[in-house]
Amino acid sequence: HVRLVETGGGLVQPGGSLRLSCTPSSGSVSKADVMAWYRQVPGEQRELVARIRRDDTIDYADAVLGRFIISRDNAKNTVYLQMSSLKSEDTAVYLCNFHIYFGGNSYWGQGTQVTVSS
């Protein structure tokens, strides 16, 4: 079982930046087939924000393309989401996901709240 801890959320003004971090309390981000960030707004479906695969290929949701950057630091065992040019519609709980293809195991963190407001 992999436990994930997300940090870095908070309140930021529109146009501002935040960096989220995701660290497993057990396990290694380098062992995941996919590390991803999702976000969820109450009453809405959870949506993929960005993901990085073991081979370092990356996908972004259209809504964040050009503004967010996902990265992985194996030495620090951490995955980051650098968010820039934040908009009010980016307000959500951001959740980290650790996914293994074999067996379909997928682990989630508790999430960190990001609020973009003036």
N, CA, C and O atoms as a GROMACS GRO file, in nm:
protein
  472
    1HIS      N    1   0.084  -0.119   0.000
    1HIS     CA    2   0.000   0.000   0.000
    1HIS      C    3   0.088   0.124   0.000
    1HIS      O    4   0.186   0.131   0.074
    2VAL      N    5   0.053   0.222  -0.082
    2VAL     CA    6   0.129   0.346  -0.093
    2VAL      C    7   0.046   0.461  -0.038
    2VAL      O    8  -0.067   0.484  -0.081
    3ARG      N    9   0.103   0.532   0.059
    3ARG     CA   10   0.037   0.652   0.109
    3ARG      C   11   0.104   0.774   0.049
    3ARG      O   12   0.226   0.784   0.046
    4LEU      N   13   0.023   0.865   0.001
    4LEU     CA   14   0.074   0.985  -0.064
    4LEU      C   15   0.041   1.108   0.020
    4LEU      O   16  -0.068   1.119   0.076
    5VAL      N   17   0.135   1.199   0.027
    5VAL     CA   18   0.116   1.323   0.102
    5VAL      C   19   0.135   1.440   0.006
    5VAL      O   20   0.242   1.459  -0.053
    6GLU      N   21   0.028   1.520  -0.008
    6GLU     CA   22   0.035   1.639  -0.093
    6GLU      C   23   0.052   1.763  -0.006
    6GLU      O   24  -0.010   1.775   0.100
    7THR      N   25   0.135   1.854  -0.050
    7THR     CA   26   0.152   1.982   0.018
    7THR      C   27   0.161   2.093  -0.086
    7THR      O   28   0.180   2.067  -0.205
    8GLY      N   29   0.146   2.216  -0.039
    8GLY     CA   30   0.169   2.331  -0.126
    8GLY      C   31   0.046   2.408  -0.167
    8GLY      O   32   0.056   2.511  -0.233
    9GLY      N   33  -0.070   2.359  -0.129
    9GLY     CA   34  -0.191   2.432  -0.164
    9GLY      C   35  -0.206   2.559  -0.082
    9GLY      O   36  -0.129   2.584   0.010
   10GLY      N   37  -0.307   2.638  -0.117
   10GLY     CA   38  -0.331   2.760  -0.043
   10GLY      C   39  -0.416   2.858  -0.122
   10GLY      O   40  -0.476   2.823  -0.223
   11LEU      N   41  -0.420   2.980  -0.074
   11LEU     CA   42  -0.495   3.088  -0.137
   11LEU      C   43  -0.399   3.174  -0.217
   11LEU      O   44  -0.295   3.216  -0.167
   12VAL      N   45  -0.435   3.200  -0.341
   12VAL     CA   46  -0.350   3.281  -0.428
   12VAL      C   47  -0.439   3.369  -0.514
   12VAL      O   48  -0.551   3.332  -0.547
   13GLN      N   49  -0.388   3.485  -0.549
   13GLN     CA   50  -0.464   3.576  -0.634
   13GLN      C   51  -0.458   3.531  -0.780
   13GLN      O   52  -0.364   3.462  -0.820
   14PRO      N   53  -0.556   3.568  -0.858
   14PRO     CA   54  -0.551   3.537  -1.001
   14PRO      C   55  -0.421   3.589  -1.063
   14PRO      O   56  -0.377   3.700  -1.035
   15GLY      N   57  -0.362   3.506  -1.148
   15GLY     CA   58  -0.234   3.541  -1.208
   15GLY      C   59  -0.114   3.493  -1.128
   15GLY      O   60  -0.001   3.498  -1.176
   16GLY      N   61  -0.139   3.446  -1.008
   16GLY     CA   62  -0.030   3.402  -0.922
   16GLY      C   63   0.015   3.260  -0.950
   16GLY      O   64  -0.032   3.194  -1.044
   17SER      N   65   0.108   3.213  -0.868
   17SER     CA   66   0.167   3.081  -0.886
   17SER      C   67   0.168   3.004  -0.755
   17SER      O   68   0.171   3.061  -0.646
   18LEU      N   69   0.166   2.873  -0.770
   18LEU     CA   70   0.182   2.782  -0.657
   18LEU      C   71   0.256   2.659  -0.706
   18LEU      O   72   0.250   2.625  -0.825
   19ARG      N   73   0.327   2.592  -0.614
   19ARG     CA   74   0.388   2.465  -0.649
   19ARG      C   75   0.338   2.359  -0.550
   19ARG      O   76   0.355   2.371  -0.429
   20LEU      N   77   0.278   2.257  -0.605
   20LEU     CA   78   0.231   2.144  -0.525
   20LEU      C   79   0.337   2.035  -0.525
   20LEU      O   80   0.409   2.016  -0.624
   21SER      N   81   0.345   1.963  -0.414
   21SER     CA   82   0.438   1.851  -0.402
   21SER      C   83   0.362   1.727  -0.359
   21SER      O   84   0.265   1.735  -0.285
   22CYS      N   85   0.408   1.614  -0.406
   22CYS     CA   86   0.349   1.485  -0.370
   22CYS      C   87   0.461   1.388  -0.337
   22CYS      O   88   0.546   1.360  -0.421
   23THR      N   89   0.461   1.339  -0.215
   23THR     CA   90   0.565   1.247  -0.170
   23THR      C   91   0.501   1.124  -0.111
   23THR      O   92   0.413   1.137  -0.026
   24PRO      N   93   0.541   1.004  -0.153
   24PRO     CA   94   0.489   0.882  -0.091
   24PRO      C   95   0.555   0.862   0.046
   24PRO      O   96   0.676   0.878   0.060
   25SER      N   97   0.474   0.826   0.146
   25SER     CA   98   0.532   0.793   0.276
   25SER      C   99   0.595   0.655   0.271
   25SER      O  100   0.679   0.620   0.355
   26SER      N  101   0.553   0.577   0.173
   26SER     CA  102   0.618   0.450   0.144
   26SER      C  103   0.616   0.432  -0.006
   26SER      O  104   0.528   0.486  -0.074
   27GLY      N  105   0.710   0.359  -0.058
   27GLY     CA  106   0.715   0.344  -0.203
   27GLY      C  107   0.798   0.453  -0.267
   27GLY      O  108   0.840   0.548  -0.201
   28SER      N  109   0.820   0.438  -0.397
   28SER     CA  110   0.906   0.529  -0.470
   28SER      C  111   0.835   0.580  -0.595
   28SER      O  112   0.775   0.501  -0.669
   29VAL      N  113   0.841   0.709  -0.618
   29VAL     CA  114   0.776   0.764  -0.737
   29VAL      C  115   0.838   0.708  -0.864
   29VAL      O  116   0.773   0.703  -0.969
   30SER      N  117   0.963   0.664  -0.856
   30SER     CA  118   1.028   0.609  -0.975
   30SER      C  119   0.974   0.471  -1.011
   30SER      O  120   0.996   0.422  -1.122
   31LYS      N  121   0.903   0.408  -0.917
   31LYS     CA  122   0.847   0.275  -0.940
   31LYS      C  123   0.706   0.281  -0.998
   31LYS      O  124   0.654   0.181  -1.047
   32ALA      N  125   0.644   0.400  -0.994
   32ALA     CA  126   0.509   0.412  -1.048
   32ALA      C  127   0.514   0.410  -1.201
   32ALA      O  128   0.605   0.467  -1.261
   33ASP      N  129   0.416   0.346  -1.262
   33ASP     CA  130   0.405   0.355  -1.408
   33ASP      C  131   0.357   0.493  -1.449
   33ASP      O  132   0.396   0.546  -1.553
   34VAL      N  133   0.271   0.549  -1.366
   34VAL     CA  134   0.220   0.684  -1.390
   34VAL      C  135   0.205   0.757  -1.257
   34VAL      O  136   0.148   0.704  -1.162
   35MET      N  137   0.257   0.878  -1.251
   35MET     CA  138   0.226   0.969  -1.141
   35MET      C  139   0.143   1.082  -1.201
   35MET      O  140   0.176   1.136  -1.306
   36ALA      N  141   0.035   1.117  -1.132
   36ALA     CA  142  -0.056   1.214  -1.191
   36ALA      C  143  -0.113   1.308  -1.087
   36ALA      O  144  -0.117   1.277  -0.968
   37TRP      N  145  -0.154   1.422  -1.132
   37TRP     CA  146  -0.231   1.517  -1.052
   37TRP      C  147  -0.371   1.526  -1.111
   37TRP      O  148  -0.389   1.540  -1.232
   38TYR      N  149  -0.469   1.516  -1.023
   38TYR     CA  150  -0.608   1.536  -1.058
   38TYR      C  151  -0.660   1.652  -0.974
   38TYR      O  152  -0.596   1.695  -0.878
   39ARG      N  153  -0.777   1.701  -1.012
   39ARG     CA  154  -0.844   1.800  -0.929
   39ARG      C  155  -0.993   1.774  -0.926
   39ARG      O  156  -1.051   1.717  -1.018
   40GLN      N  157  -1.053   1.818  -0.817
   40GLN     CA  158  -1.196   1.794  -0.800
   40GLN      C  159  -1.262   1.912  -0.733
   40GLN      O  160  -1.213   1.965  -0.633
   41VAL      N  161  -1.373   1.951  -0.790
   41VAL     CA  162  -1.459   2.056  -0.734
   41VAL      C  163  -1.582   1.986  -0.680
   41VAL      O  164  -1.634   1.895  -0.745
   42PRO      N  165  -1.631   2.026  -0.563
   42PRO     CA  166  -1.752   1.961  -0.507
   42PRO      C  167  -1.866   1.956  -0.608
   42PRO      O  168  -1.900   2.056  -0.670
   43GLY      N  169  -1.924   1.837  -0.623
   43GLY     CA  170  -2.036   1.822  -0.714
   43GLY      C  171  -1.997   1.795  -0.857
   43GLY      O  172  -2.082   1.775  -0.943
   44GLU      N  173  -1.866   1.796  -0.884
   44GLU     CA  174  -1.821   1.771  -1.020
   44GLU      C  175  -1.731   1.648  -1.023
   44GLU      O  176  -1.682   1.600  -0.920
   45GLN      N  177  -1.709   1.598  -1.144
   45GLN     CA  178  -1.627   1.480  -1.160
   45GLN      C  179  -1.479   1.516  -1.143
   45GLN      O  180  -1.435   1.625  -1.178
   46ARG      N  181  -1.404   1.421  -1.087
   46ARG     CA  182  -1.260   1.439  -1.075
   46ARG      C  183  -1.201   1.444  -1.215
   46ARG      O  184  -1.237   1.363  -1.301
   47GLU      N  185  -1.109   1.537  -1.239
   47GLU     CA  186  -1.051   1.549  -1.372
   47GLU      C  187  -0.900   1.543  -1.367
   47GLU      O  188  -0.837   1.591  -1.273
   48LEU      N  189  -0.843   1.484  -1.470
   48LEU     CA  190  -0.698   1.476  -1.483
   48LEU      C  191  -0.642   1.612  -1.516
   48LEU      O  192  -0.692   1.682  -1.605
   49VAL      N  193  -0.537   1.651  -1.444
   49VAL     CA  194  -0.469   1.777  -1.471
   49VAL      C  195  -0.342   1.753  -1.552
   49VAL      O  196  -0.319   1.816  -1.655
   50ALA      N  197  -0.259   1.660  -1.502
   50ALA     CA  198  -0.132   1.630  -1.569
   50ALA      C  199  -0.083   1.494  -1.521
   50ALA      O  200  -0.114   1.452  -1.409
   51ARG      N  201  -0.007   1.426  -1.606
   51ARG     CA  202   0.051   1.299  -1.566
   51ARG      C  203   0.187   1.281  -1.630
   51ARG      O  204   0.213   1.328  -1.741
   52ILE      N  205   0.272   1.211  -1.558
   52ILE     CA  206   0.405   1.179  -1.608
   52ILE      C  207   0.425   1.029  -1.596
   52ILE      O  208   0.406   0.972  -1.489
   53ARG      N  209   0.464   0.967  -1.705
   53ARG     CA  210   0.482   0.823  -1.706
   53ARG      C  211   0.626   0.787  -1.669
   53ARG      O  212   0.713   0.874  -1.661
   54ARG      N  213   0.648   0.659  -1.648
   54ARG     CA  214   0.781   0.614  -1.610
   54ARG      C  215   0.884   0.651  -1.716
   54ARG      O  216   1.001   0.676  -1.684
   55ASP      N  217   0.841   0.654  -1.843
   55ASP     CA  218   0.935   0.688  -1.950
   55ASP      C  219   0.946   0.840  -1.971
   55ASP      O  220   1.005   0.886  -2.069
   56ASP      N  221   0.890   0.916  -1.878
   56ASP     CA  222   0.896   1.062  -1.877
   56ASP      C  223   0.807   1.130  -1.981
   56ASP      O  224   0.818   1.251  -2.002
   57THR      N  225   0.721   1.054  -2.048
   57THR     CA  226   0.624   1.121  -2.134
   57THR      C  227   0.519   1.188  -2.046
   57THR      O  228   0.487   1.139  -1.938
   58ILE      N  229   0.468   1.299  -2.093
   58ILE     CA  230   0.381   1.384  -2.012
   58ILE      C  231   0.256   1.422  -2.091
   58ILE      O  232   0.262   1.446  -2.212
   59ASP      N  233   0.144   1.426  -2.021
   59ASP     CA  234   0.019   1.475  -2.078
   59ASP      C  235  -0.036   1.584  -1.988
   59ASP      O  236  -0.021   1.580  -1.866
   60TYR      N  237  -0.102   1.682  -2.050
   60TYR     CA  238  -0.170   1.787  -1.976
   60TYR      C  239  -0.314   1.799  -2.024
   60TYR      O  240  -0.345   1.773  -2.140
   61ALA      N  241  -0.401   1.838  -1.931
   61ALA     CA  242  -0.536   1.874  -1.971
   61ALA      C  243  -0.528   2.003  -2.053
   61ALA      O  244  -0.444   2.089  -2.027
   62ASP      N  245  -0.616   2.016  -2.150
   62ASP     CA  246  -0.615   2.137  -2.234
   62ASP      C  247  -0.628   2.264  -2.150
   62ASP      O  248  -0.570   2.368  -2.184
   63ALA      N  249  -0.703   2.256  -2.041
   63ALA     CA  250  -0.730   2.375  -1.960
   63ALA      C  251  -0.605   2.430  -1.891
   63ALA      O  252  -0.603   2.547  -1.852
   64VAL      N  253  -0.502   2.346  -1.876
   64VAL     CA  254  -0.382   2.391  -1.803
   64VAL      C  255  -0.258   2.395  -1.892
   64VAL      O  256  -0.151   2.436  -1.847
   65LEU      N  257  -0.272   2.354  -2.016
   65LEU     CA  258  -0.158   2.348  -2.107
   65LEU      C  259  -0.095   2.487  -2.122
   65LEU      O  260  -0.163   2.586  -2.149
   66GLY      N  261   0.036   2.490  -2.103
   66GLY     CA  262   0.108   2.618  -2.112
   66GLY      C  263   0.116   2.694  -1.982
   66GLY      O  264   0.190   2.792  -1.972
   67ARG      N  265   0.040   2.650  -1.881
   67ARG     CA  266   0.042   2.719  -1.751
   67ARG      C  267   0.096   2.631  -1.639
   67ARG      O  268   0.157   2.682  -1.545
   68PHE      N  269   0.074   2.502  -1.648
   68PHE     CA  270   0.117   2.408  -1.544
   68PHE      C  271   0.230   2.320  -1.597
   68PHE      O  272   0.236   2.289  -1.716
   69ILE      N  273   0.318   2.281  -1.506
   69ILE     CA  274   0.427   2.190  -1.541
   69ILE      C  275   0.436   2.081  -1.436
   69ILE      O  276   0.446   2.110  -1.316
   70ILE      N  277   0.432   1.956  -1.480
   70ILE     CA  278   0.451   1.843  -1.390
   70ILE      C  279   0.595   1.795  -1.403
   70ILE      O  280   0.651   1.792  -1.512
   71SER      N  281   0.653   1.758  -1.290
   71SER     CA  282   0.790   1.707  -1.293
   71SER      C  283   0.810   1.606  -1.182
   71SER      O  284   0.733   1.600  -1.086
   72ARG      N  285   0.914   1.526  -1.197
   72ARG     CA  286   0.943   1.423  -1.098
   72ARG      C  287   1.090   1.431  -1.061
   72ARG      O  288   1.177   1.437  -1.148
   73ASP      N  289   1.117   1.430  -0.930
   73ASP     CA  290   1.254   1.429  -0.880
   73ASP      C  291   1.273   1.297  -0.807
   73ASP      O  292   1.230   1.282  -0.693
   74ASN      N  293   1.338   1.202  -0.872
   74ASN     CA  294   1.355   1.070  -0.810
   74ASN      C  295   1.443   1.074  -0.687
   74ASN      O  296   1.422   0.998  -0.592
   75ALA      N  297   1.541   1.163  -0.687
   75ALA     CA  298   1.630   1.173  -0.571
   75ALA      C  299   1.555   1.220  -0.446
   75ALA      O  300   1.586   1.177  -0.335
   76LYS      N  301   1.457   1.307  -0.466
   76LYS     CA  302   1.376   1.356  -0.354
   76LYS      C  303   1.248   1.277  -0.338
   76LYS      O  304   1.168   1.304  -0.248
   77ASN      N  305   1.227   1.179  -0.426
   77ASN     CA  306   1.108   1.096  -0.422
   77ASN      C  307   0.981   1.181  -0.419
   77ASN      O  308   0.891   1.158  -0.338
   78THR      N  309   0.976   1.278  -0.507
   78THR     CA  310   0.866   1.375  -0.507
   78THR      C  311   0.824   1.408  -0.650
   78THR      O  312   0.907   1.416  -0.741
   79VAL      N  313   0.694   1.426  -0.667
   79VAL     CA  314   0.639   1.476  -0.792
   79VAL      C  315   0.583   1.615  -0.766
   79VAL      O  316   0.520   1.638  -0.663
   80TYR      N  317   0.607   1.706  -0.858
   80TYR     CA  318   0.565   1.845  -0.841
   80TYR      C  319   0.463   1.883  -0.947
   80TYR      O  320   0.457   1.825  -1.055
   81LEU      N  321   0.383   1.983  -0.911
   81LEU     CA  322   0.299   2.049  -1.010
   81LEU      C  323   0.320   2.199  -0.992
   81LEU      O  324   0.271   2.259  -0.897
   82GLN      N  325   0.393   2.257  -1.084
   82GLN     CA  326   0.414   2.402  -1.083
   82GLN      C  327   0.299   2.466  -1.159
   82GLN      O  328   0.277   2.439  -1.277
   83MET      N  329   0.226   2.552  -1.089
   83MET     CA  330   0.108   2.614  -1.147
   83MET      C  331   0.133   2.765  -1.158
   83MET      O  332   0.167   2.831  -1.060
   84SER      N  333   0.115   2.817  -1.277
   84SER     CA  334   0.135   2.959  -1.301
   84SER      C  335   0.012   3.017  -1.370
   84SER      O  336  -0.074   2.944  -1.420
   85SER      N  337   0.005   3.150  -1.371
   85SER     CA  338  -0.108   3.220  -1.434
   85SER      C  339  -0.241   3.161  -1.389
   85SER      O  340  -0.330   3.133  -1.469
   86LEU      N  341  -0.252   3.144  -1.259
   86LEU     CA  342  -0.370   3.077  -1.204
   86LEU      C  343  -0.496   3.159  -1.226
   86LEU      O  344  -0.495   3.282  -1.224
   87LYS      N  345  -0.605   3.087  -1.248
   87LYS     CA  346  -0.736   3.147  -1.273
   87LYS      C  347  -0.833   3.099  -1.167
   87LYS      O  348  -0.809   2.998  -1.100
   88SER      N  349  -0.941   3.170  -1.152
   88SER     CA  350  -1.041   3.131  -1.052
   88SER      C  351  -1.093   2.991  -1.080
   88SER      O  352  -1.127   2.917  -0.987
   89GLU      N  353  -1.100   2.954  -1.206
   89GLU     CA  354  -1.152   2.820  -1.239
   89GLU      C  355  -1.053   2.708  -1.207
   89GLU      O  356  -1.087   2.591  -1.221
   90ASP      N  357  -0.932   2.743  -1.163
   90ASP     CA  358  -0.838   2.641  -1.116
   90ASP      C  359  -0.865   2.603  -0.971
   90ASP      O  360  -0.803   2.510  -0.919
   91THR      N  361  -0.954   2.674  -0.906
   91THR     CA  362  -0.988   2.644  -0.767
   91THR      C  363  -1.044   2.503  -0.756
   91THR      O  364  -1.141   2.468  -0.824
   92ALA      N  365  -0.983   2.422  -0.670
   92ALA     CA  366  -1.023   2.282  -0.654
   92ALA      C  367  -0.936   2.218  -0.547
   92ALA      O  368  -0.839   2.277  -0.500
   93VAL      N  369  -0.973   2.098  -0.510
   93VAL     CA  370  -0.884   2.012  -0.433
   93VAL      C  371  -0.798   1.935  -0.533
   93VAL      O  372  -0.850   1.871  -0.624
   94TYR      N  373  -0.668   1.943  -0.516
   94TYR     CA  374  -0.575   1.877  -0.606
   94TYR      C  375  -0.526   1.748  -0.538
   94TYR      O  376  -0.480   1.749  -0.424
   95LEU      N  377  -0.536   1.639  -0.611
   95LEU     CA  378  -0.502   1.508  -0.557
   95LEU      C  379  -0.392   1.443  -0.640
   95LEU      O  380  -0.390   1.452  -0.763
   96CYS      N  381  -0.302   1.378  -0.570
   96CYS     CA  382  -0.193   1.307  -0.634
   96CYS      C  383  -0.232   1.160  -0.650
   96CYS      O  384  -0.297   1.102  -0.563
   97ASN      N  385  -0.192   1.101  -0.760
   97ASN     CA  386  -0.223   0.961  -0.788
   97ASN      C  387  -0.098   0.885  -0.828
   97ASN      O  388  -0.015   0.933  -0.905
   98PHE      N  389  -0.085   0.764  -0.774
   98PHE     CA  390   0.027   0.673  -0.801
   98PHE      C  391  -0.036   0.550  -0.862
   98PHE      O  392  -0.117   0.483  -0.799
   99HIS      N  393   0.003   0.519  -0.986
   99HIS     CA  394  -0.066   0.410  -1.057
   99HIS      C  395   0.034   0.307  -1.108
   99HIS      O  396   0.140   0.339  -1.163
  100ILE      N  397  -0.004   0.180  -1.087
  100ILE     CA  398   0.075   0.067  -1.136
  100ILE      C  399  -0.009  -0.008  -1.237
  100ILE      O  400  -0.122  -0.048  -1.206
  101TYR      N  401   0.041  -0.027  -1.356
  101TYR     CA  402  -0.036  -0.098  -1.458
  101TYR      C  403  -0.065  -0.242  -1.416
  101TYR      O  404  -0.179  -0.288  -1.427
  102PHE      N  405   0.036  -0.314  -1.368
  102PHE     CA  406   0.019  -0.454  -1.332
  102PHE      C  407  -0.073  -0.463  -1.211
  102PHE      O  408  -0.040  -0.413  -1.103
  103GLY      N  409  -0.186  -0.526  -1.229
  103GLY     CA  410  -0.284  -0.538  -1.121
  103GLY      C  411  -0.377  -0.419  -1.111
  103GLY      O  412  -0.478  -0.424  -1.040
  104GLY      N  413  -0.345  -0.312  -1.180
  104GLY     CA  414  -0.432  -0.195  -1.180
  104GLY      C  415  -0.437  -0.121  -1.049
  104GLY      O  416  -0.535  -0.051  -1.021
  105ASN      N  417  -0.332  -0.135  -0.967
  105ASN     CA  418  -0.332  -0.066  -0.838
  105ASN      C  419  -0.314   0.083  -0.854
  105ASN      O  420  -0.228   0.130  -0.928
  106SER      N  421  -0.397   0.157  -0.783
  106SER     CA  422  -0.396   0.303  -0.792
  106SER      C  423  -0.414   0.360  -0.653
  106SER      O  424  -0.506   0.320  -0.581
  107TYR      N  425  -0.328   0.452  -0.614
  107TYR     CA  426  -0.330   0.507  -0.480
  107TYR      C  427  -0.348   0.659  -0.487
  107TYR      O  428  -0.298   0.726  -0.578
  108TRP      N  429  -0.422   0.711  -0.388
  108TRP     CA  430  -0.455   0.853  -0.386
  108TRP      C  431  -0.410   0.917  -0.256
  108TRP      O  432  -0.409   0.854  -0.150
  109GLY      N  433  -0.373   1.043  -0.266
  109GLY     CA  434  -0.350   1.121  -0.146
  109GLY      C  435  -0.480   1.181  -0.097
  109GLY      O  436  -0.586   1.162  -0.157
  110GLN      N  437  -0.470   1.255   0.014
  110GLN     CA  438  -0.588   1.318   0.072
  110GLN      C  439  -0.630   1.443  -0.003
  110GLN      O  440  -0.745   1.486   0.003
  111GLY      N  441  -0.536   1.501  -0.074
  111GLY     CA  442  -0.564   1.622  -0.150
  111GLY      C  443  -0.520   1.748  -0.078
  111GLY      O  444  -0.506   1.750   0.045
  112THR      N  445  -0.497   1.851  -0.156
  112THR     CA  446  -0.461   1.982  -0.101
  112THR      C  447  -0.546   2.088  -0.172
  112THR      O  448  -0.560   2.087  -0.294
  113GLN      N  449  -0.600   2.178  -0.093
  113GLN     CA  450  -0.692   2.278  -0.148
  113GLN      C  451  -0.615   2.392  -0.213
  113GLN      O  452  -0.522   2.448  -0.154
  114VAL      N  453  -0.655   2.425  -0.335
  114VAL     CA  454  -0.604   2.543  -0.405
  114VAL      C  455  -0.720   2.636  -0.430
  114VAL      O  456  -0.819   2.598  -0.494
  115THR      N  457  -0.709   2.757  -0.381
  115THR     CA  458  -0.814   2.857  -0.400
  115THR      C  459  -0.754   2.979  -0.469
  115THR      O  460  -0.660   3.040  -0.420
  116VAL      N  461  -0.812   3.013  -0.583
  116VAL     CA  462  -0.765   3.129  -0.659
  116VAL      C  463  -0.873   3.235  -0.650
  116VAL      O  464  -0.981   3.222  -0.708
  117SER      N  465  -0.841   3.341  -0.578
  117SER     CA  466  -0.941   3.445  -0.554
  117SER      C  467  -0.872   3.576  -0.518
  117SER      O  468  -0.765   3.577  -0.457
  118SER      N  469  -0.935   3.684  -0.557
  118SER     CA  470  -0.883   3.816  -0.518
  118SER      C  471  -0.949   3.863  -0.389
  118SER      O  472  -0.919   3.972  -0.340
   0.00000   0.00000   0.00000
